[in-house]
C-alpha cells in the first residue's frame, strides 16, 4: 500500500461519452504528490473534459478517480473542493466591484463555510485581513490591494485568481490554460507564480504554451482523441515520434 502514498490523484480507465461520442476513453492518469503535471494535446483531444471529470464537474461514464486515497468518483465538485482538490476558477469568478483585498477576504470566509452577505457589516471580514494580506504578498499583489478587481491588468487578475484559490488551502490545484489570453510580458511572471504555488501544493495544468510546460512541469501526459498517447518528462515526450505526428500542422512542440 505504502508505495501508492506518493500519488495524490489517480484516475483509472476514465471514460466519458456524450450521446455516443467518446470524448475520453480509457484514460489512466497518475499524479505524484508535490509535482507539476501537465495535460497537453491537440484541440479536441479531451483535455477539458478530463479536467471536468477529475474535478467532478461532469459525471463519469466509466472508471474511477481516487484523490488522497479516497474514491471521489461519486462526489460533486463542492465536496471535492472541501477535500482539497480545487480548480482555479471555482472561487475566482472574481468579484469585479470589490477591492483586491476583499476578494481574498471573501474567499477566506467562504473556506470557513460563511457566505458573504453584501449588506452585512464589513466587520465580518476583519479577522481575515492579515491572512489575506499575506496571500496577496505571496502573489505580488500587495500594492494593488486597495484597487478594484475590475481595474487590474489581465496578468494581475490571474494572480488574484491564484490568491483566492490558495485561500482555500488546497492540497492540489487544477489550472485550466493559465496562460490563455496573457500578453507576452505576463507569461514570465505568471509562470513564476505557478512555480511558487507548486511549492505548497500539487499542480495539474492544461496548457498550450510549450515553453511554459517545459519550464514548469515534472511530468506531461499527452492526450489525443480522448486517449493517452504518451507520458513522461518533457525531454522524452517532446521527442516521441507519435507526439510529433499528433502535432503536425501545429508547430506546438
C-alpha positions as a Markdown table, in Angstrom:
| # | Residue | x | y | z |
|---|---|---|---|---|
| 1 | Unk | 0.0 | 0.0 | 0.0 |
| 2 | Unk | 2.7 | 2.5 | 1.0 |
| 3 | Unk | 4.2 | 2.8 | -2.5 |
| 4 | Unk | 0.9 | 4.4 | -3.6 |
| 5 | Unk | 1.0 | 7.2 | -1.0 |
| 6 | Unk | 3.2 | 9.3 | -3.2 |
| 7 | Unk | 0.2 | 9.5 | -5.6 |
| 8 | Unk | -2.2 | 12.3 | -4.8 |
| 9 | Unk | -4.6 | 11.7 | -7.7 |
| 10 | Unk | -5.2 | 8.5 | -9.7 |
| 11 | Unk | -7.7 | 8.0 | -12.5 |
| 12 | Unk | -8.2 | 4.5 | -13.7 |
| 13 | Unk | -9.9 | 3.7 | -17.1 |
| 14 | Unk | -11.6 | 7.1 | -17.1 |
| 15 | Unk | -14.2 | 7.4 | -19.8 |
| 16 | Unk | -16.8 | 9.9 | -20.9 |
| 17 | Unk | -19.3 | 9.7 | -23.7 |
| 18 | Unk | -21.7 | 12.4 | -25.0 |
| 19 | Unk | -24.5 | 10.8 | -27.0 |
| 20 | Unk | -22.2 | 8.1 | -28.3 |
| 21 | Unk | -19.2 | 10.3 | -28.9 |
| 22 | Unk | -16.3 | 9.1 | -26.8 |
| 23 | Unk | -14.6 | 12.3 | -25.6 |
| 24 | Unk | -12.4 | 10.5 | -23.1 |
| 25 | Unk | -11.8 | 6.8 | -23.3 |
| 26 | Unk | -9.8 | 4.5 | -21.0 |
| 27 | Unk | -7.6 | 7.2 | -19.6 |
| 28 | Unk | -5.2 | 6.2 | -16.8 |
| 29 | Unk | -3.5 | 9.1 | -15.0 |
| 30 | Unk | -1.3 | 9.1 | -12.0 |
| 31 | Unk | -0.2 | 12.4 | -10.5 |
| 32 | Unk | 2.5 | 12.3 | -7.9 |
| 33 | Unk | 2.3 | 14.4 | -4.8 |
| 34 | Unk | 4.3 | 17.7 | -4.9 |
| 35 | Unk | 4.8 | 17.7 | -8.7 |
| 36 | Unk | 3.6 | 19.9 | -11.5 |
| 37 | Unk | 1.9 | 17.7 | -14.1 |
| 38 | Unk | 0.7 | 18.9 | -17.5 |
| 39 | Unk | -2.1 | 17.6 | -19.7 |
| 40 | Unk | -1.4 | 18.6 | -23.3 |
| 41 | Unk | -2.7 | 17.6 | -26.7 |
| 42 | Unk | -4.1 | 19.0 | -29.9 |
| 43 | Unk | -7.5 | 20.7 | -29.9 |
| 44 | Unk | -10.3 | 18.3 | -29.3 |
| 45 | Unk | -8.0 | 15.8 | -27.5 |
| 46 | Unk | -10.3 | 15.7 | -24.5 |
| 47 | Unk | -8.2 | 17.7 | -22.0 |
| 48 | Unk | -11.0 | 19.9 | -20.8 |
| 49 | Unk | -13.4 | 17.0 | -20.5 |
| 50 | Unk | -10.7 | 15.2 | -18.5 |
| 51 | Unk | -10.4 | 18.2 | -16.2 |
| 52 | Unk | -14.2 | 18.3 | -15.8 |
| 53 | Unk | -14.2 | 14.7 | -14.8 |
| 54 | Unk | -11.3 | 14.9 | -12.3 |
| 55 | Unk | -12.9 | 18.0 | -10.6 |
| 56 | Unk | -16.3 | 16.3 | -10.6 |
| 57 | Unk | -18.0 | 19.0 | -12.7 |
| 58 | Unk | -19.1 | 16.1 | -15.0 |
| 59 | Unk | -20.3 | 12.6 | -14.1 |
| 60 | Unk | -18.0 | 9.9 | -15.5 |
| 61 | Unk | -19.3 | 7.3 | -17.9 |
| 62 | Unk | -16.7 | 4.7 | -16.7 |
| 63 | Unk | -13.7 | 4.4 | -14.5 |
| 64 | Unk | -12.9 | 5.8 | -11.1 |
| 65 | Unk | -11.0 | 8.6 | -9.5 |
| 66 | Unk | -9.0 | 8.4 | -6.3 |
| 67 | Unk | -7.8 | 11.5 | -4.5 |
| 68 | Unk | -5.6 | 11.2 | -1.5 |
| 69 | Unk | -6.5 | 7.6 | -1.1 |
| 70 | Unk | -10.3 | 8.3 | -1.3 |
| 71 | Unk | -12.6 | 7.3 | -4.1 |
| 72 | Unk | -14.1 | 10.6 | -5.2 |
| 73 | Unk | -16.0 | 9.3 | -8.2 |
| 74 | Unk | -19.4 | 9.6 | -6.6 |
| 75 | Unk | -18.8 | 13.1 | -5.2 |
| 76 | Unk | -19.7 | 16.5 | -6.6 |
| 77 | Unk | -17.3 | 19.4 | -7.2 |
| 78 | Unk | -18.1 | 21.3 | -4.0 |
| 79 | Unk | -17.4 | 18.2 | -1.8 |
| 80 | Unk | -14.1 | 17.5 | -3.7 |
| 81 | Unk | -13.0 | 21.1 | -3.2 |
| 82 | Unk | -13.6 | 20.7 | 0.5 |
| 83 | Unk | -11.3 | 17.7 | 0.4 |
| 84 | Unk | -8.6 | 19.9 | -1.1 |
| 85 | Unk | -8.9 | 19.4 | -4.8 |
| 86 | Unk | -9.6 | 22.8 | -6.2 |
| 87 | Unk | -9.9 | 24.1 | -9.7 |
| 88 | Unk | -8.6 | 27.6 | -10.0 |
| 89 | Unk | -11.7 | 29.3 | -11.3 |
| 90 | Unk | -14.0 | 27.6 | -8.8 |
| 91 | Unk | -14.0 | 30.5 | -6.4 |
| 92 | Unk | -12.3 | 33.0 | -8.6 |
| 93 | Unk | -15.2 | 34.3 | -10.5 |
| 94 | Unk | -13.6 | 37.4 | -9.1 |
| 95 | Unk | -16.0 | 40.0 | -7.6 |
| 96 | Unk | -15.2 | 42.7 | -10.1 |
| 97 | Unk | -16.5 | 45.6 | -7.9 |
| 98 | Unk | -14.8 | 44.5 | -4.7 |
| 99 | Unk | -11.2 | 45.5 | -3.9 |
| 100 | Unk | -8.4 | 43.0 | -4.4 |
| 101 | Unk | -8.1 | 42.6 | -0.6 |
| 102 | Unk | -11.8 | 42.0 | -0.2 |
| 103 | Unk | -11.8 | 39.3 | -2.9 |
| 104 | Unk | -9.3 | 37.3 | -0.9 |
| 105 | Unk | -11.1 | 38.0 | 2.4 |
| 106 | Unk | -14.3 | 36.7 | 0.9 |
| 107 | Unk | -12.5 | 33.6 | -0.3 |
| 108 | Unk | -11.2 | 33.0 | 3.2 |
| 109 | Unk | -14.6 | 33.5 | 4.7 |
| 110 | Unk | -16.0 | 31.0 | 2.1 |
| 111 | Unk | -13.5 | 28.5 | 3.1 |
| 112 | Unk | -15.0 | 28.6 | 6.6 |
| 113 | Unk | -18.4 | 28.0 | 5.1 |
| 114 | Unk | -19.6 | 31.5 | 5.5 |
| 115 | Unk | -21.5 | 33.3 | 2.7 |
| 116 | Unk | -20.8 | 36.9 | 2.2 |
| 117 | Unk | -24.0 | 38.9 | 2.5 |
| 118 | Unk | -23.2 | 42.2 | 1.0 |
| 119 | Unk | -25.5 | 44.1 | 3.4 |
| 120 | Unk | -23.6 | 42.7 | 6.4 |
| 121 | Unk | -21.1 | 45.0 | 8.2 |
| 122 | Unk | -17.6 | 44.7 | 6.8 |
| 123 | Unk | -16.5 | 43.7 | 10.3 |
| 124 | Unk | -17.2 | 40.0 | 9.5 |
| 125 | Unk | -14.3 | 40.2 | 7.2 |
| 126 | Unk | -11.9 | 42.0 | 9.5 |
| 127 | Unk | -10.4 | 38.8 | 11.1 |
| 128 | Unk | -9.3 | 37.7 | 7.6 |
| 129 | Unk | -7.3 | 40.8 | 6.8 |
| 130 | Unk | -3.8 | 39.7 | 7.9 |
| 131 | Unk | -4.1 | 36.3 | 6.2 |
| 132 | Unk | -5.4 | 38.0 | 3.1 |
| 133 | Unk | -2.5 | 40.4 | 3.1 |
| 134 | Unk | -0.1 | 37.5 | 3.3 |
| 135 | Unk | -1.7 | 35.8 | 0.4 |
| 136 | Unk | -1.6 | 39.0 | -1.7 |
| 137 | Unk | 2.1 | 39.4 | -0.8 |
| 138 | Unk | 2.8 | 35.9 | -1.9 |
| 139 | Unk | 1.4 | 36.5 | -5.4 |
| 140 | Unk | 3.0 | 40.0 | -5.7 |
| 141 | Unk | -0.3 | 41.9 | -5.3 |
| 142 | Unk | 0.3 | 43.7 | -2.0 |
| 143 | Unk | 0.5 | 47.2 | -3.6 |
| 144 | Unk | -2.7 | 46.5 | -5.6 |
| 145 | Unk | -4.8 | 45.5 | -2.5 |
| 146 | Unk | -7.0 | 48.7 | -2.5 |
| 147 | Unk | -7.6 | 48.6 | -6.2 |
| 148 | Unk | -11.0 | 47.4 | -7.5 |
| 149 | Unk | -10.6 | 44.0 | -9.1 |
| 150 | Unk | -12.1 | 45.2 | -12.3 |
| 151 | Unk | -9.2 | 47.7 | -12.7 |
| 152 | Unk | -6.5 | 45.1 | -12.6 |
| 153 | Unk | -4.5 | 44.4 | -15.7 |
| 154 | Unk | -5.1 | 40.9 | -17.1 |
| 155 | Unk | -2.0 | 39.3 | -15.8 |
| 156 | Unk | -2.7 | 40.7 | -12.3 |
| 157 | Unk | -6.2 | 39.2 | -12.5 |
| 158 | Unk | -4.6 | 35.8 | -12.9 |
| 159 | Unk | -2.5 | 36.5 | -9.8 |
| 160 | Unk | -5.7 | 37.4 | -7.9 |
| 161 | Unk | -7.4 | 34.2 | -9.1 |
| 162 | Unk | -4.4 | 32.2 | -7.7 |
| 163 | Unk | -4.6 | 34.1 | -4.4 |
| 164 | Unk | -8.3 | 33.3 | -4.0 |
| 165 | Unk | -7.6 | 29.7 | -4.9 |
| 166 | Unk | -4.8 | 29.5 | -2.3 |
| 167 | Unk | -7.2 | 30.9 | 0.3 |
| 168 | Unk | -9.0 | 27.6 | 0.1 |
| 169 | Unk | -5.7 | 25.9 | 1.2 |
| 170 | Unk | -5.9 | 23.2 | -1.5 |
| 171 | Unk | -3.5 | 20.2 | -1.5 |
| 172 | Unk | -4.0 | 20.1 | -5.2 |
| 173 | Unk | -4.8 | 22.8 | -7.7 |
| 174 | Unk | -6.0 | 22.3 | -11.3 |
| 175 | Unk | -5.2 | 25.2 | -13.7 |
| 176 | Unk | -7.1 | 25.3 | -17.0 |
| 177 | Unk | -4.9 | 27.1 | -19.5 |
| 178 | Unk | -3.4 | 29.6 | -17.0 |
| 179 | Unk | -1.5 | 31.4 | -19.9 |
| 180 | Unk | -4.6 | 31.9 | -22.1 |
| 181 | Unk | -5.1 | 35.5 | -23.1 |
| 182 | Unk | -2.0 | 36.7 | -21.4 |
| 183 | Unk | 0.3 | 39.2 | -23.1 |
| 184 | Unk | 3.9 | 38.3 | -23.7 |
| 185 | Unk | 5.0 | 40.4 | -20.8 |
| 186 | Unk | 2.8 | 38.5 | -18.3 |
| 187 | Unk | 3.9 | 34.9 | -19.2 |
| 188 | Unk | 7.1 | 35.0 | -17.2 |
| 189 | Unk | 5.6 | 36.5 | -14.0 |
| 190 | Unk | 2.6 | 34.1 | -14.1 |
| 191 | Unk | 5.0 | 31.1 | -14.7 |
| 192 | Unk | 6.9 | 32.3 | -11.6 |
| 193 | Unk | 3.7 | 32.5 | -9.7 |
| 194 | Unk | 2.7 | 28.9 | -10.6 |
| 195 | Unk | 6.2 | 27.7 | -9.5 |
| 196 | Unk | 5.6 | 29.4 | -6.1 |
| 197 | Unk | 2.1 | 27.8 | -5.8 |
| 198 | Unk | 3.8 | 24.4 | -6.6 |
| 199 | Unk | 6.0 | 24.7 | -3.5 |
| 200 | Unk | 2.9 | 24.3 | -1.3 |
| 201 | Unk | 0.7 | 22.0 | -3.4 |
| 202 | Unk | 0.5 | 19.7 | -6.3 |
| 203 | Unk | -0.5 | 21.3 | -9.6 |
| 204 | Unk | -2.2 | 19.8 | -12.7 |
| 205 | Unk | -2.5 | 22.1 | -15.6 |
| 206 | Unk | -3.8 | 22.1 | -19.1 |
| 207 | Unk | -1.5 | 24.4 | -21.1 |
| 208 | Unk | -0.8 | 25.1 | -24.8 |
| 209 | Unk | 2.4 | 27.1 | -24.3 |
| 210 | Unk | 5.1 | 24.5 | -24.6 |
| 211 | Unk | 7.9 | 26.7 | -23.3 |
| 212 | Unk | 5.8 | 27.1 | -20.1 |
| 213 | Unk | 5.2 | 23.3 | -19.9 |
| 214 | Unk | 9.0 | 22.7 | -20.5 |
| 215 | Unk | 9.9 | 25.2 | -17.8 |
| 216 | Unk | 7.4 | 24.2 | -15.1 |
| 217 | Unk | 6.4 | 20.5 | -15.4 |
| 218 | Unk | 7.8 | 17.4 | -13.9 |
| 219 | Unk | 5.6 | 15.1 | -15.9 |
| 220 | Unk | 3.5 | 15.5 | -19.1 |
| 221 | Unk | 0.5 | 13.4 | -20.2 |
| 222 | Unk | -0.3 | 13.8 | -23.9 |
| 223 | Unk | -3.9 | 13.2 | -24.9 |
| 224 | Unk | -5.1 | 12.6 | -28.5 |
| 225 | Unk | -8.7 | 11.8 | -29.4 |
| 226 | Unk | -9.5 | 11.2 | -25.7 |
| 227 | Unk | -6.7 | 8.6 | -25.2 |
| 228 | Unk | -3.3 | 8.8 | -23.6 |
| 229 | Unk | -0.7 | 9.0 | -26.4 |
| 230 | Unk | 2.4 | 9.4 | -24.3 |
| 231 | Unk | 3.6 | 10.3 | -20.8 |
| 232 | Unk | 6.8 | 11.3 | -19.2 |
| 233 | Unk | 9.2 | 14.3 | -18.7 |
| 234 | Unk | 9.2 | 17.0 | -21.4 |
| 235 | Unk | 12.6 | 15.9 | -22.8 |
| 236 | Unk | 11.2 | 12.4 | -23.5 |
| 237 | Unk | 7.7 | 13.4 | -24.6 |
| 238 | Unk | 8.8 | 16.2 | -26.9 |
| 239 | Unk | 10.9 | 13.7 | -28.9 |
| 240 | Unk | 8.3 | 11.0 | -29.1 |
| 241 | Unk | 7.6 | 10.4 | -32.8 |
| 242 | Unk | 3.8 | 9.8 | -32.1 |
| 243 | Unk | 3.6 | 13.1 | -30.2 |
| 244 | Unk | 5.4 | 14.9 | -33.1 |
| 245 | Unk | 3.0 | 13.2 | -35.5 |
| 246 | Unk | -0.1 | 14.3 | -33.5 |
| 247 | Unk | 1.1 | 17.9 | -33.6 |
| 248 | Unk | 2.0 | 18.1 | -37.3 |
| 249 | Unk | 0.4 | 21.2 | -38.7 |
| 250 | Unk | 0.6 | 22.9 | -35.3 |
| 251 | Unk | 4.1 | 23.9 | -34.5 |
| 252 | Unk | 3.5 | 23.4 | -30.8 |
| 253 | Unk | 6.2 | 21.0 | -29.7 |
